[in-house]
Amino acid sequence: MIRKVFYIAFLFLSSISAFAQQIDKTKLDAYFDALEKNDKFMGSVAISQNGNVVYSRTLGFADVETKKKPDETTRYRIGSISKTFTAELVFKAIEEKKLSLTETLDKYFPGIKNAPQITIAHLLSHRSGIHNFTDGADYLKWNTQKKTEAEMVEIVTKGGSDFTPDSKAAYSNSNYLLLTYILEKVNKKPFATLLTEKIFKPAGLTHTALGGKINPANESYSYEYQGKWVKQPETDMSVPAGAGALIATPTDLTKFAEALFGGKLITQQSLEKMRTMRDGFGMGLFQIPFYDRQSLGHTGGIDGFRSLLGYFPDDKIAYSYITNGSVIQPNNVAIAMLSAVYGKSVDIPEFRTYTPDPADFDQYVGVYASNQIPIKITVSRTGNVLTAQGSGQPSFTLEPTGKDKFKFEAGGLSMKFIPAEKKMLLRQGGGVFDFRKE
């Protein structure tokens, strides 16, 4: 669900095979102990095998202000993992002869550009060309406000089209927003009712729901680290709907994966269509590799929440994390979890701190531009905390690592300032980008 920000990368490993029947829980506990002790990760994780939860852990706080800690029933916003639920409902409607993959969008929303050429299949597989509404320049100005279907359809319609339908694939939350409304029309029931009747009850999900305003009694707030944990605004859940509005626990997410792949929710024929990849996209599913193995699932992000759900069909292993605040790359958590499952080394991180001279901070402040990528980065100072913000993107806190050196670990990037040359080198994903202060 989250807008595509330039600093977020999902990195997974490549090739070698092993399987451990016994999860290294001691190493995994030590890994999470290190994260919690150093205030690097808050949230919850779960691993299941053959339908049984074999590892779970909660970390940090569900509410930092009141110091309320989460437990295994604490719900978190799961963002775009919601799309897998929505896709399942679409295939259920197809099995019930209420929809078809070849049906076109103009039957429901004729005002959307290229609607006569856009099929249900295109929406499911992100091949519609419909512009992603969360990429709108003003999205963060209105995403916390309640929206009606008519208002959201108008926003999507005004966004127009980015490419000819079926000419390529590009991720767009608009696709699954429209699928939500279509499901309500063909079933003549609210989306929340469909979820309960066709997924939650048959899969035995007791801690999953369509979200609303966060209820601190059994839900977590989300945070960004800015020298301390800062609570993030709440997207109104009328905005993402089936593209990102569900709340759940990691344990419930593993149950959902087991039910989906175990044939409890849709037929194997429908599941095969969901998991068939084209240009890297399935229908509500993606491939998430770990060495020579491929899990199937989805990632999510909304407000300060990040999440992942994966399932290895051959091994009947499901794994999930949901974080409501992370200083590290959340993907590192998934790697640690799967390393413990498949007998790989679980590296316990060591966190070292560096305290820069506060007098140096002002020389880093400014607007930086690069000829290599079309984005400007504004570096700002609040007290002894340095933040950076890409144009049109949320800001993030820079952690000092050495003289003139900073990192944003959750985004996998580092910055080295060369004040004498009014220069900043940004490193991310193996690339080095030269920025100059304007």
C-alpha positions, 0 to 999 in steps of 0.5 A: 500500500505504501507509496514507492519511496526511492530508498526502500529496497527488498533484498533477498539472497540467492542459491544453495539448498538446505532444510532443517527440521529443527528451527534454531530457536536459541539463535533466533531469540538471541537475534531478536534480543539484540534488536530489542536491546538496541531499540532497532525493531518493534513488532511481531513475527511468526513461523509455522510448519505443517499448520503448527506455529513453531516460533513466535516473538513480540518486540518493543511497544504497541504504544510507546507513550504508555509503554504498552507491550504487544502480545500475540493477539496484538493487531497491526496494519498489514498494508498490501498483504491485504491484496492477497485477501482481495485476490482470493475473494475475486477468485471466489467470485469467479468460482461462484460465476459472479465475475470472470477474468475477461470481464472489462472495467467499463461495466463498473467504471466506464469513466476510467481511461481505457476501461473497455480494454482493462479486464479483471485479470489486468487489475489482479496482475497490475497490467491495467496501466491505471495510475497508482493513486498513492503516487499522487503529489498531494496524497499525504495531504489527504490520506488521513481523511475519510473518503467515499467510493465516489471520491476515490473513484474520482481520484483514480479517474483523474490520475489517468493511465500510465501505459496501454493495458497489458503492454507491461506490468507496474504496481498500482494500488488503484487496481485493488481499490477498484476490485474492492468496489467491484466485489461489493457490487457483484456480491451485494455485500460490504467488503468486511462481510465478504472477508468474514464469510469467505476467509476469516471463518473458513480459515479460522482467523480470530485476530484479522479484520478490516481496519478502522481507526486504531484501537489501542486496546488490541492494536498497535500504533506505528512509529518512525525513529527520529532520535526517538520513536515518533508516532506516525499519522493514521491513513483512514482505512476508507482510502486503501480498502482492499488494497491495504486496509486489513489488520492482523497478527503474524500468526493469523497471516500464517494461518491464512497462507496455510488455508489458501495453499491448502485448498480451504478457500479456493480451488487449486485451479484458481490458486494456480492462476494466482501464483502464475508469474508474468513480468514478476507479478502474479495475481495477488502473489509474488515470488520471494526467494531464499537461496534456491527456494521460492516462497509465495506471498506479499509484502506490505507497508502503510504509515510506519508499518512494514509487513511480509507474508511468505509460504513455501508450498513444498515444505509447508512453511509459512513465515510472517513479520509485521513491524510498527517501527524499524531502524533496520531493513525489515527484510533482514528479519525475514532472512534471520527467520528463514536462516533459522528454519533452513539451517543457515547461520543466523548472524547476531548484529552488533550496533556501534554508535558514533557521536558527531560534533553538533557544530558540524551539523549545519554544514550538511544542511541544504538541498542536494541534486544529482544528474544521475537520478531525477530527485532532490534530497533536502537535508534538515537539522532539528537539534542534534538530529539530521533528517533527509527527504526526497522530493515528494517523499516522507522524511527519514532520520539519518544515523551517524556512523562516522565523520561526515557519514550517515546511514538510513538502515531501514532503507539500505542507504548511506550518505557521505558528506564532503562539505568542502566540495558541497557534495554528498555521495549516496549509496544504495543497492550497489549504486553510488550517486553524486549529489551537489548542494544547490 
